[in-house]
Amino acid sequence: MATPSQVFRYTSLPAEIRNTVMEYALVPGDVYPCVQDPKRKTTKPSRKRLRTVLIHPRAAFRLRVGGVEHHVATRQPGFQLLVTCKNAYRDGHYMFYSMNTFHLPAGSARDAEEWFNDLTPDRRSMIKSVCMTFSLADLTPEVLVEMEKKWLWDLPLKSRQDERRMVFEVTYLLCWRFWQEKLRFLQKWDALDKVYLERASGEASVFKGDALRAMGANEERSLMDVAREEVKIKLEGIVNEMGWKATKNLLMRRGAAARGYF
């Protein structure tokens, strides 16, 4: 058995060292919330929800260092540190939520609102940095079904021209119905200090919270038009290769075969 002089006490470390350890364990850089599978219903919230819901779909976090992204497949936040003591629990939660950039889940604004609104108010208020990505990943099965029911149900698909029109309509709706709603969701989030608006190409525009909330219509249109054109070109390439029906099946399936495209 270890003698008192041999026991390592985390709380006895200088505050600066404790903060360094905490930051290494809890700040991977970018956190990707996963939306819970709607087919899996539970009446009782899991105590492990914080740990499981923040796992990236590909079991990886992206770490930004000096503006350069590094893919780290094995580094996930060390949540075990939070249970060492009350101080670690309090300080660790603040560091995790306030120092990481949280990415909006793919799909509609409702998906993002449901996930973030499910956090307790104090934890949500700690989040200072959020990233929204304009990409084909937002064409989730739920979004496609909603598009078809409300707007695309009467479009013919008898020729290549019809398929090109479908691509135009889908990307237009994605931009001005779904992306715009997500942007409005972020603009109403008063606690945010920094927002990344990332395009499919990987280029990102960075806004301070106040600047995003004050964004004018012309600036918004310019930004969204560029993002939409990138997605439109990518979707056109896939449709030209395999046709709209096969592309739609790929989007609806979202399995291993779809990862190379999205």
Residue pairs with C-beta under 8 A, 6 or more apart in sequence:
10 18
10 21
10 84
10 85
10 88
11 18
11 85
11 87
13 21
18 91
19 91
19 95
21 81
22 81
22 88
22 91
22 92
22 95
23 95
23 99
25 77
25 78
25 81
25 92
26 77
26 78
26 79
26 81
26 82
26 92
26 95
26 96
26 99
26 100
27 77
27 95
27 96
27 99
27 100
28 61
28 62
28 63
28 72
28 75
28 76
28 77
28 100
29 61
29 62
29 63
29 64
29 65
29 100
29 101
30 61
30 62
30 63
30 64
30 100
30 101
30 103
30 131
31 54
31 61
31 77
31 100
31 101
31 102
31 103
32 54
32 56
32 57
32 61
32 103
32 105
33 53
33 54
33 102
33 103
33 104
33 105
33 115
33 116
34 53
34 54
34 55
34 56
34 57
34 105
35 105
35 107
35 111
35 114
35 115
36 53
46 52
50 79
51 79
53 115
54 77
55 76
58 73
59 73
59 76
60 71
60 72
60 73
61 72
61 75
61 76
61 77
62 69
62 70
62 71
62 72
63 69
63 70
63 71
63 72
63 75
64 70
64 101
77 96
81 88
81 92
82 88
82 89
82 92
82 93
83 89
93 123
93 126
94 126
97 123
97 126
97 127
98 126
98 127
98 128
99 128
100 129
101 129
101 130
101 131
101 194
101 196
102 116
102 127
102 129
102 130
102 131
103 130
103 131
103 132
103 133
104 111
104 112
104 130
104 131
104 132
104 133
104 182
104 186
105 111
105 112
105 115
106 133
106 135
106 137
106 138
106 140
107 138
107 140
107 142
107 143
107 178
108 138
108 140
108 142
108 143
108 146
108 178
108 181
108 182
109 178
109 181
109 182
109 184
109 185
111 140
111 142
112 182
112 185
113 185
116 124
116 127
117 124
124 191
125 191
126 191
127 191
127 192
128 191
128 192
128 193
128 194
129 192
129 193
129 194
129 195
129 196
130 186
130 189
130 192
130 194
130 195
130 196
131 195
131 196
131 197
131 198
131 204
132 179
132 182
132 183
132 186
132 195
132 196
132 197
132 198
133 198
133 199
133 200
134 175
134 179
134 197
134 198
134 199
134 200
134 224
134 227
134 228
134 230
134 231
135 199
135 200
135 231
135 262
136 200
136 231
136 234
136 235
136 251
136 261
136 262
137 262
138 174
138 178
138 179
139 170
139 174
139 251
140 251
140 254
141 251
141 252
141 254
143 174
143 178
144 248
144 251
144 252
147 170
147 173
151 169
151 173
152 166
152 169
152 170
152 173
155 162
155 165
155 166
155 169
156 162
157 163
157 166
157 244
157 245
163 239
163 243
163 244
164 236
164 239
166 239
166 244
167 232
167 235
167 236
167 239
167 244
168 232
170 235
171 228
171 231
171 232
171 235
172 228
174 228
174 231
175 224
175 225
175 227
175 228
175 231
176 224
179 224
179 227
179 228
180 220
180 224
183 197
183 220
183 224
186 192
186 195
186 212
187 212
187 213
187 215
189 209
190 209
190 213
191 209
192 209
192 212
193 208
193 209
194 206
194 207
194 208
194 209
195 206
195 207
195 208
195 209
195 212
196 204
196 205
196 206
197 204
197 205
197 206
197 207
197 223
197 227
198 204
199 226
199 227
199 230
200 227
200 230
200 231
200 234
201 230
205 223
207 215
235 247
238 247
238 250
238 261
239 247
242 250
250 257
250 258
250 261
251 258
254 262
